[in-house]
């Protein structure tokens, strides 16, 4: 069956009815080796068959997310809503946001807004919606940086009013303060996120990025290494951040190895291509730097060092000093 469908994982199950009760069993099978990855049984009342269907569908989706994609973070995403359609839209939005391109960000924003219409109290949908506005700033897609900051902060605060125990939201707020160059507030929010959830990979990621842009890149390296250990399916952004921390601390060979890992996961990851170009340049491996820069221009023909210099000054209050600019230009 798996060969006919072209899939590796198969979800199978059965339904038994007795009077006003129903028993549903479901199991997830790795069709390649026949190994059972997950199984569950549900015994429920049939008084509301549609609510039962939604409840079981959500539980199966959550179990699949936990097992196959984003680990325990999936439990956080699901706990804020009982609306299956809103949850489904959020999961799709999360997928598109991880593409880190403008098209994916626009789709993620639209899906988050639709999820909020379905459930106006869905805290995580507000948080992810805030993140899309932050991405507009970070990647230079925003028509008004001031307006994007305003929307991102308002939506993050709205998420916190609905759920003030979510470490991810405090981490996001720290990222907002980072880009506003309010480094002390950014670090405080990042540390708060870690205190709330010491197993939050995303929290360690954001705190490490804050350290780097606050001139404390070396302190962020062990945090990023821990974030990667905590995240079973590590996104490109984690390796990118670690690679840049190595760049900032002069560990160029380590930076090159890690940034290559990022690009193995997402070949068109623009930030990783920038970081790898810089790493090769600083390591005096100019032929490889030029090849990576050419790949960057293929991904984004409008990219320029002048834009990157401007973005770093606006977003991080760092000086694009003589150590960085010639390397990027040579690449």
Secondary structure, DSSP 4 states (H G I P E B T S, - for coil): -HHHHT-SEEEEEEEEEETTEEEEEEEEEETTTTEEEEEEEEEEESTTHHHHHHHHHHHHHHHHHHHHTSTTHHHHHHHT---HHHHHHHHHHHHHHTT-SHHHHHHHHHHHHHHHHH-TT-HHHHHHHHHHHHHHHHTT--S-HHHHHHHHHHHHHHHHHH-TT-HHHHHHHHHHHHHTT-HHHHHHHHHHHHHH-TT-HHHHHHHHHHHHHTT-HHHHHHHHHHHHHH-SS--HHHHHHHHHHHHHTT-HHHHHHHHHHHHHH-TT-HHHHHHHHHHHHHTT-HHHHHHHHHHHHHH-TT--HHHHHHHHHHHH-----HHHHHHHHH-
